[in-house]
Amino acid sequence: MHELGLSRSIAAIVTENSRGRQVRRVSVAVGPLACVEKRALAFCWDIVTEGGPLAGSLLEFVDAEGDVFLVKEFEFEEAA
């Protein structure tokens, strides 16, 4: 199940770029030829982010073309 590795990589990218800010949502573009099972990726995301700085963040999917797989954007919680 390479979705576990993909989830870890996405979490590392987002954590590095969030600079300690709380992340609300992560959007990933996935094409039909990317060989990624979205349900498996979402399941792995919950496991990988549990108890860490990304805990509770939503992994959202955006349809893409071909074999595209990329972190499209992520949204931060607003500071109170």
C-alpha positions as MATLAB code, in Angstrom:
seq = 'MHELGLSRSIAAIVTENSRGRQVRRVSVAVGPLACVEKRALAFCWDIVTEGGPLAGSLLEFVDAEGDVFLVKEFEFEEAA';
ca = [
       0.000    0.000    0.000;
       2.030    2.956   -1.256;
      -0.696    5.345   -0.033;
       0.904    5.176    3.423;
       4.179    6.470    1.995;
       2.329    9.123    0.021;
       0.507   10.246    3.181;
       3.808   10.527    5.046;
       5.316   12.564    2.214;
       2.329   14.906    2.026;
       2.428   15.374    5.815;
       6.152   16.173    5.683;
       5.676   18.747    2.902;
       2.793   20.459    4.675;
       4.472   20.407    8.095;
       7.660   21.923    6.695;
       5.772   24.706    4.934;
       3.259   25.456    7.698;
       6.005   26.793   10.014;
       4.121   25.758   13.126;
       0.732   27.129   12.105;
      -2.325   24.913   12.566;
      -3.464   23.403    9.247;
      -7.197   23.080    8.618;
      -7.276   21.496    5.150;
      -4.917   19.930    2.619;
      -5.977   19.693   -1.019;
      -4.407   17.044   -3.254;
      -4.922   16.809   -7.033;
      -5.235   13.216   -8.236;
      -5.635   12.100  -11.834;
      -7.252    8.810  -12.879;
      -3.917    7.395  -14.076;
      -1.979    8.307  -10.896;
      -2.497    4.805   -9.440;
      -3.687    6.282   -6.139;
      -6.668    4.891   -4.265;
      -8.306    7.954   -2.689;
     -10.062    6.047    0.094;
      -6.828    4.323    1.089;
      -4.963    7.638    1.027;
      -7.609    9.275    3.243;
      -7.425    6.334    5.669;
      -3.633    6.549    5.829;
      -3.806   10.342    6.253;
      -5.837    9.925    9.433;
      -3.294    7.454   10.812;
      -0.211    9.495    9.825;
      -1.527   12.793   11.206;
      -3.006   11.431   14.441;
      -1.433   13.059   17.495;
       0.829   15.346   15.457;
       0.768   18.938   14.243;
      -1.634   18.027   11.416;
      -4.120   16.166   13.640;
      -7.679   16.979   12.674;
      -6.779   18.413    9.285;
      -8.984   17.406    6.381;
      -7.497   15.752    3.302;
      -9.471   16.910    0.292;
      -9.247   15.605   -3.273;
      -9.424   17.611   -6.484;
      -9.861   15.822   -9.797;
      -6.957   16.210  -12.206;
      -6.058   14.808  -15.607;
      -3.795   11.924  -16.523;
      -1.241   10.771  -13.982;
      -1.167   14.015  -11.984;
      -0.577   13.699   -8.238;
       0.365   16.829   -6.329;
      -0.259   18.821   -3.190;
      -2.371   21.620   -4.607;
      -2.854   23.818   -1.536;
      -3.331   23.836    2.196;
      -5.327   26.151    4.417;
      -4.390   27.383    7.877;
      -6.577   27.974   10.918;
      -7.014   31.666   11.597;
      -5.178   32.939   14.660;
      -7.532   33.964   17.451;
];
